[in-house]
Amino acid sequence: MTANNRRSNAAGILDKRFGPDKNGKILFSFSNGIPSFFNGAALQADGKLLFTGNAGGQYIIVRLNKEGTLDDDFGIGGVITGVFAASSSAGGNTVSVLDDGKILLVGFHTDENAVKHPVVARFLKNGEVDTQFGNGGRVILTGLKNAKLQKSANADGVYAHKLAGQKILLSIQYTDPTYSVITRLQENGSLDTDFGEQGYITVQHPDFEHTYIRALLVNPDESIIAGANVINQNRSTCMLTRYDSSGKSDTGYGENGCVLLGKNRESVQLERLAPYGDGNVMLIGGYVGENLDQSASQCMLWGRDDAGNADANFNDGRISLLKLTHTSGSQWITGNASNNKITVTGSGGTGDEADVFVARFHLGENAGATGGSLDQNFGEGLGWVRTPVGPNVDKVSGLVLQSDDKIVVCGTSIASAMISPFVVRYLG
């Protein structure tokens, strides 16, 4: 057996060189056992790993060295925590690394009236607050109103995408009322009023009451694809919309700038978008068939081309479904494309089936493999693996691919006695 064959057959197994216990898994405990969560992950240019979430009402950022040990050069023992304003709670949703190595945190701030607002904060490489950004290192966005309803609401999900020239693109989901916005900030954190009408645009399908934006994708020409779920009679339809770099709707995309995916009685639940190929985008999420409940949810991938049409080179243009559990639903949460393959991660629904799942698919014709087929060199021939981390429920939230193709997954382990973040690494 050649070295290449040994490496291929090992893809998908836990990396026994990772973590303090050298077993491929890390289960953290912060703030004396206070419930803590990981919501996002990022990879630095030097191979170090960043994770963000919340712990005891504070945001948290953790940095690990390549092999899974806490980085003592970052914060206090590899960890920083804090709030964005006095007498408030905070959390981190996503973390990313800017071109100059500074760290961008996007999360939320809950004020004294229990209203949640989106926040963007910037840190130096060592974890110190970058006071040159915003107001003392952070920007709390409180003035973004629904253009139709002329009122602000509670911020729920908030995600960021860095742009050329250090500008920042944000998608923000609001509730009560339910709508979403895309906004752009200048490098210093101020609102970029050249975007949209006042620095932001409202994303809301005219035929649906509720629009939940879930992902943004920025193309090389800085056009923007937004992925959202629109809800009608408790069923989810996926919506893709495209805008030019100034925030103007691209009416040549789909039907008048919009693509809707999902029939009336089936549910297509989008979680993330991943770019691949020449302008293609992969929809990552879950699918529930007509008149079925959430326990029947299957993991979903659906490739679309640069016009919003089905990608005929991925699963012949059809939706790709994979059922990983027997008694509860499952869905993909996030993924990344590399080397003509896409690696995705997700979780089972409840109880003993709520473990970490990771799979790898071919994206197109690759050494005789068909686009949309599982990579049989991954997971000992199955194309997917299942990993229990904690004693009860494991929910994934982030995935990064390191330069050596190793796969890092983060999430939260939920048990009756403790709620703890975790990180797992697999050989690629």
N, C-alpha and C positions, 0 to 999 in steps of 0.2 A: 504494500500500500504506500502510495506516495505521500509526501508531506501535504500536498494540496488536498488530497482525498481525506486525510485525517482532519484537516482544518474544516472542510466542507461538512463532514459528518458531525463535527463538534458544534456547529452553528446552532444556537438556540439553547445550549445548556448553560447553567449558571457558571459565572466566572469565579472560580475558587481563589483567585488572587485579589478579589475586590472586597473591601470592607475590613473593619478591625478584627473580625472573627474569621476572615478569609473563607467565607462560605457563599459569597455573592450577594448577600442580603444585609441591609442595615435597618434596624428598627430603633428610631430615636425616642428619647424622652426629654422634654424641655420643661422648664418652670415647675419643677417638683411634681411632675405628673399631671399638670393642668392640660386639658384637652388641646391638642395641637394638630394642625393640618398642613399638608403640602398641596399647593394648587398649580404650580408651574415650575419649569426647569429651563436652563439655558447652558450653553457650552461656551467657555472662553476660548480665545485663540491659542492659549497655552495649554489647553486640554483640561483645565480645572472646571469643576461643575458648580453651578449655582442653582439654588432651590428657594422658592418663596411660598409663604402661606401666612398663617396666623397662629398665635400661641397666647392663650390667656388674655384675649382682647387687644393684643399688639400684633403689628406686622413682624414677620421674621424673614431674614435672609441667611441662608447657610451656604458656605463654600467648602467644597471638598477638593482635595488633591486628586490626581488622576486615578489613584488606586483606592479611593474611598475613605481616606483619613481626613479629619477636620483640618482646615488650613489655618494654622496659628497666626499667619500674617494678615488675616482678615477679621475685623471686629475684635471680639473677645473670644479667643479659642475657636475661631471659624464661624461665629454666629453674631448677628446684630439683630436687635429688636427695638421697637419704639412705637410711638403714635404720631400722628400728623398734626394734632392740636391738643391742647391741654383738656383734661376731663372728657376724653372721648375714647372710643374704641376704634381699632384699625385692623386692616388685613391686607395681604398681598395677593393679587391674582396672577400676574405674569411678571417675569424678570427677563431682561435682555441686556446684551452687551453692545455698547455703541462703538463706532469705529476707532475712537481714541482710547478705548478700554474702560471708560466710565460705565457705571451700571445704572440701568433704568428700571425702576420699580413702578408698576401700575397696580393700584388697589383701591380701597375704599376707606372713607372716614365717616363715622356715624356721629352726628352732632347731638347737642343737648336735647333736641326735640325728637330724637330717634330717627332722623332722616339720614339716609345714606347718600354720600356724594362721592363721585369718582375723584381719585387723586393720582398725580404723577409725581414721582420723586426721583432725584438723581444723586448718586453716590460716587465718590472717588474709588480708585482701584482697591484701596485698603479698607473700604467700607465706611469711611467717614462721609458725612453729609456734604454735598457739593453746594456751598452757599451761593455760588454764582448762578444757580438755577432757581427760577421762580421766586417765591418768598421764603428765604431761609432754607432753600433746597427742595421745596415742594410746591405744587400747584393744586389747590382744591377747586374743582370745577363746580360752581353752583349756579351758573346763569344760563345753562343750555335748556331752552324751552321747546316744547312741541310746537312747530310752526302753525299747526291747525288748531290745537287746543289752547295755545298760549299759556301753558302752565308747566312748572317743573314737577318732578316726581322723584320717587325713590330710585336710586341707581342700584342695579342688581349686578349684571356681569359687565366687566370692562376689560378690554384687551388692547394691546398696542402693537404697532408695526413701525419700525424705524425707517426713515427715508434718506435719500441722498442729501448731503448737506446738514445732517443731524436733525432734520425736522422729524416730528413724531406724529403718526396717524393713530387715532384712537377710535374704537367702536365701543359704544356705551348702550347698555340695555336698561330701560326704565320700566318701572311698574307703577300702576295706579296713577295715571293711565298707562297702558302698555304701548311703548313705541321704542324706537332705537335711533341713535344719531351716530354720524361719523364726523369727527372733528380733527383739525390739524393744528399743531402747536409749532411755534418757532423754536429754534435751538435753545433760547433762553427760557422757554416755557410759556411765553405769551401767545395768545390766540392769533392764528394766522388768518387775517381777515381777507386774504386773497382766495381762500377756499370757501366754496359755497357762497351764501349771501352774507353771513356774519361770522364766518369762521367754522361753520358746521352745516350739515345737511340732515334732514329728517328722513329716516328709512321706514316707510309704512305702506304696505300694499293697500290700495283703495278699496278692495273687495273683502278684506279680512279685518276683524276687530283687533287682533293681537299680532304683533310682529316682534319676534325675539331674534336679534342679531347674534350670531355665534362665532363668526370668523371673518377675517379680512385677508385678502391676498393682493399684493402689489406687484404688477407686472414690470418688466424692464423699462417700458415706456412710461411708468408711473401711473398708468390706468389702474383702477381699483375694482376688484370683484368682492362684493359683500355676500356672505352666505347667511341666511336667516331661516327661521321656522315661522310660518304663519299658521295660526290655529283657527279651526272651524269645527264646531260641534265635537270638541275634545280629540280631534284628529289633527295630526301635524302634516303640513305640506312644506317641502323645502323650496325656498326661493333664492335664486341667484340674481343679483343686479350688478351692472357695470357702470362705472363713472370714469370720466377723463380725469386728468391730474388736477383740474380746478374744482372738481366736485360736480360737474355737469353730467346728467344722465346720458349714457350712450344708447341712443334709441335704435342703433343697428344690432344690438345684442339681444338675442332671443326675440321676444315679441314686445316691441316698444321698450327695450332696455331691461326686460325681465324674463326669467325662465322659472316656471313652476313645475315641480316634480312630485307626483303623487296623485293617485286617484281619490275619489270622494270618500271611500270607506276603508282605505288603507292609510298607514301613517309612515311617513318618511321623516326621521328625526336626525337633523344635521348636528354634528358636534364640531368638526374642524374641516378646513380645506387644506390640501397639500398640492403644490405645483409639481408638474412633471412634464417631460418631453418638451415639445415646441409649443408652449402656450396652453397646454392642457391643465386641467384642475381635477383633483380627486375629491369627491364627497365622502366624508368619513362619518359614520354614525350608526343608527339602528333602524330596523324596519319591522313593522307589525302589519300582518296581512289583514284583508278585509274582515271586519266584524270580530276580530280577535282582541284579547286584552294584552297588557304589557308583559305578562308572563310568557307570551309567545314571541317576544322580540328577538330578532336575529341580528348578527353583526352585518353591517352594510358598507360596501364600497361601490361607487358609481363614477366612472370616468366620463368627463365632458371635454369637448374640444374648445378652441378659442372663440368659437361662435356660440357656445352654450349647448351644442348638439351632443348626442351620445358619441363617445369615442369608440369607433368600431374595432380598434385594436386592443381594447380591454374588455374581455368577456363578451366579445361580439356586440358591444354596445349595450348589453343588458346590465341590469342591476346585479351585483355580486353579493350573495347572501351566504352566511356561514352560521350554523346553529352549534354552539359550543356547550350548552347546558341541557339538562333533561327536564327539570321541573320548574325552572325559572328562566327569565329572559336574559339576553346578553347583548352588548353593543360595543362597537369600537368607540374610543374616546378621542384618540389622536394618533398621528403617524407622520412619518417623513419618507420621502423618496430619495433613493441614491442608487447609482449603478444599475439603472433600468429595473429596479425592484422597489417595492414599497413595504415598509415595516410598520405595523400597526399594533396598538395595544388597547385593551378594554377590560371589562369586568363582567362577571356573572351577576345575576340579580340579587338573590337573597341566600341566607344560611350557608350551608357547606359549599354551595356553588359560587359564592362571591369571592373568587380568587382572581389573580392576575393572569390575563391571557395575552400572549404575544404571537403574532403570525407574520409571515413574509410571503408576498405575492410577486409574480412576474408582471411587469408593466407592458411588455410587448414581446415580439418574437426574440427569444434569447436562447441561443444554443439549442434550438428545437422546442423550447418551452413556449406555450401559448400565453399571451397576455391575459391576466386575470386568473391564471392557475396558481395554486399554492406551490411554493418553492420546496421541492422534496429534499433539498440539501439542508433544510432547516427543520429543527425539531425531530431529529432521528427519523426522517422520512415522512412525517405527518404534515409538515409545513407550519405547525403551530405548537406552542407549549403552554402548559398551565402550571402556575406557581402559587401555592399558599404561602403567605408571609406571616400574618398574625394568627391568633387562635380562632378568629371568627370571620368578620367581613373585611375584605380588602377592596378598596376603590382606587383605581388609577386616575391620574390627572395630567401627567406629562411624560414625554419621551424625547430623548436626544440620541443622535448617532455620533459616536466619537470617530476620529479620523481613521482609526484602525477597524472601523465597522462594528465595534462593540456597541451594544444597545443598553441604554440606561433608562429605566422607568421609575417614576416616582408616584407617590400616592399617599393614602391614609388607611391605616388599619383601625377598625372600629370593633371594640369589645366592650363588655359590660363594665370592666374594671378600668379600662384605659383607651384613649383615642390618641394614636401616635402616628407621626409621619414615617414613611419608609422609602428606601431606594434599593433597587435591584439592578444588577448588571448581568447581561448575557453575552456569550461569545457570538461574534457575527461571522 
